[in-house]
Amino acid sequence: MKKKIVRILVVILFLWAFLEVNNSWLQTTDYEIESERIPGAFDGLKIVQVSDLHDAQFGDNQSRLAKKIKKLDPDFVFLTGDFIDSRRYDLQNSLDFVEQIIDFTEVFYVLGNHEVAVNEVGEITDALSSLGVHVLRNQAITIEKNNEKIAIAGVDDPLMRAQSLPEDVMVEMLDEALSTVPDETYTLLLSHRPEIFDVYVNDQVDLVFSGHAHGGQIRIPGIGGLIAPGQGLFPAYTAGKHEQGQTTMLVSRGLGNSLFPFRIFNLPELVVVTLRTSKE
């Protein structure tokens, strides 16, 4: 009887440790993005993407997350939506993280569907703007260095205009965001939704940072993500690099959870991108 109890306790302990690691161990995924369209002045620019925090907590006051990003020493940090969770809204929990990184890097942010769903878009964007975050609402910012330029654009989540199909909404918002960007300018886009990849391709966006899919929540080794909002079972866009035409899309597996509380074979992910100028 005692041996049976010990076995049960060992199994419980193993399952607890497995879930703890799967949901709290921060993993970084590194990409080098090379293009002849990237100006030489921006060769080596480093970006860290933080997506789908969903009010998860990584250390006291997000200290572990902030220290991890500081160690990575990025030029820019991109927050690609679902910064909060509409089911357990705690804005300060997420702001704690931004307050610790804003002094050593520039931060850019776009809305996710949870910011829209909680109906606190104004409160969230005002709080971030007051900290010095670049809040991109269907607009672009030009970054200049040594007389060369790139553009950083951002679009709202399509839920902001829920009366239309997400694809149609994205066409409108992306046209608005890119209206001030010359065709020859290398453009980075922050957009929460990866399932609208075709729209980004049609607009010939150079590099897209997306999230939303949570890596498929449960990842099946050798197959990929199990399910994602807007994509259903065995979705195409849950993680990694996707290329078509001029466009490259990077999909972050994100950090937190929402409806389903556990990530399985799916560590929380920080995406680290270094831009490289192609000489060819």
ChimeraX attribute file (.defattr): number of C-alpha atoms within 10 A of each C-alpha:
attribute: neighborCount
match mode: 1-to-1
recipient: residues
	/A:1	6
	/A:2	7
	/A:3	8
	/A:4	9
	/A:5	10
	/A:6	11
	/A:7	12
	/A:8	12
	/A:9	12
	/A:10	12
	/A:11	12
	/A:12	12
	/A:13	11
	/A:14	12
	/A:15	12
	/A:16	12
	/A:17	12
	/A:18	13
	/A:19	15
	/A:20	15
	/A:21	17
	/A:22	17
	/A:23	22
	/A:24	18
	/A:25	14
	/A:26	16
	/A:27	14
	/A:28	17
	/A:29	14
	/A:30	13
	/A:31	16
	/A:32	12
	/A:33	16
	/A:34	14
	/A:35	17
	/A:36	12
	/A:37	16
	/A:38	21
	/A:39	20
	/A:40	17
	/A:41	16
	/A:42	19
	/A:43	16
	/A:44	15
	/A:45	13
	/A:46	19
	/A:47	23
	/A:48	23
	/A:49	28
	/A:50	28
	/A:51	30
	/A:52	30
	/A:53	24
	/A:54	26
	/A:55	24
	/A:56	21
	/A:57	19
	/A:58	19
	/A:59	12
	/A:60	11
	/A:61	17
	/A:62	19
	/A:63	15
	/A:64	15
	/A:65	21
	/A:66	19
	/A:67	15
	/A:68	14
	/A:69	21
	/A:70	14
	/A:71	8
	/A:72	13
	/A:73	15
	/A:74	20
	/A:75	15
	/A:76	18
	/A:77	24
	/A:78	24
	/A:79	29
	/A:80	31
	/A:81	28
	/A:82	29
	/A:83	30
	/A:84	28
	/A:85	25
	/A:86	19
	/A:87	13
	/A:88	12
	/A:89	17
	/A:90	15
	/A:91	17
	/A:92	15
	/A:93	19
	/A:94	20
	/A:95	19
	/A:96	16
	/A:97	20
	/A:98	21
	/A:99	17
	/A:100	18
	/A:101	17
	/A:102	16
	/A:103	11
	/A:104	12
	/A:105	17
	/A:106	16
	/A:107	24
	/A:108	23
	/A:109	27
	/A:110	26
	/A:111	29
	/A:112	30
	/A:113	21
	/A:114	24
	/A:115	26
	/A:116	19
	/A:117	15
	/A:118	14
	/A:119	11
	/A:120	14
	/A:121	16
	/A:122	11
	/A:123	11
	/A:124	18
	/A:125	20
	/A:126	13
	/A:127	15
	/A:128	19
	/A:129	13
	/A:130	9
	/A:131	15
	/A:132	16
	/A:133	22
	/A:134	19
	/A:135	20
	/A:136	22
	/A:137	18
	/A:138	22
	/A:139	21
	/A:140	23
	/A:141	19
	/A:142	14
	/A:143	12
	/A:144	12
	/A:145	11
	/A:146	9
	/A:147	8
	/A:148	14
	/A:149	18
	/A:150	22
	/A:151	19
	/A:152	22
	/A:153	27
	/A:154	31
	/A:155	29
	/A:156	28
	/A:157	27
	/A:158	25
	/A:159	19
	/A:160	17
	/A:161	15
	/A:162	10
	/A:163	9
	/A:164	12
	/A:165	11
	/A:166	19
	/A:167	15
	/A:168	13
	/A:169	19
	/A:170	24
	/A:171	17
	/A:172	14
	/A:173	21
	/A:174	23
	/A:175	15
	/A:176	15
	/A:177	22
	/A:178	23
	/A:179	13
	/A:180	14
	/A:181	18
	/A:182	11
	/A:183	12
	/A:184	9
	/A:185	17
	/A:186	19
	/A:187	26
	/A:188	20
	/A:189	27
	/A:190	28
	/A:191	32
	/A:192	30
	/A:193	27
	/A:194	26
	/A:195	22
	/A:196	17
	/A:197	20
	/A:198	13
	/A:199	16
	/A:200	23
	/A:201	19
	/A:202	13
	/A:203	15
	/A:204	16
	/A:205	23
	/A:206	21
	/A:207	22
	/A:208	26
	/A:209	26
	/A:210	32
	/A:211	30
	/A:212	29
	/A:213	28
	/A:214	30
	/A:215	30
	/A:216	27
	/A:217	26
	/A:218	19
	/A:219	20
	/A:220	14
	/A:221	9
	/A:222	6
	/A:223	8
	/A:224	20
	/A:225	26
	/A:226	17
	/A:227	20
	/A:228	21
	/A:229	14
	/A:230	14
	/A:231	15
	/A:232	12
	/A:233	12
	/A:234	16
	/A:235	19
	/A:236	18
	/A:237	28
	/A:238	30
	/A:239	24
	/A:240	14
	/A:241	14
	/A:242	16
	/A:243	13
	/A:244	13
	/A:245	10
	/A:246	14
	/A:247	19
	/A:248	21
	/A:249	25
	/A:250	22
	/A:251	27
	/A:252	31
	/A:253	29
	/A:254	30
	/A:255	30
	/A:256	27
	/A:257	20
	/A:258	20
	/A:259	7
	/A:260	8
	/A:261	9
	/A:262	16
	/A:263	23
	/A:264	18
	/A:265	19
	/A:266	25
	/A:267	26
	/A:268	26
	/A:269	24
	/A:270	22
	/A:271	23
	/A:272	20
	/A:273	21
	/A:274	18
	/A:275	19
	/A:276	21
	/A:277	17
	/A:278	14
	/A:279	9
	/A:280	5
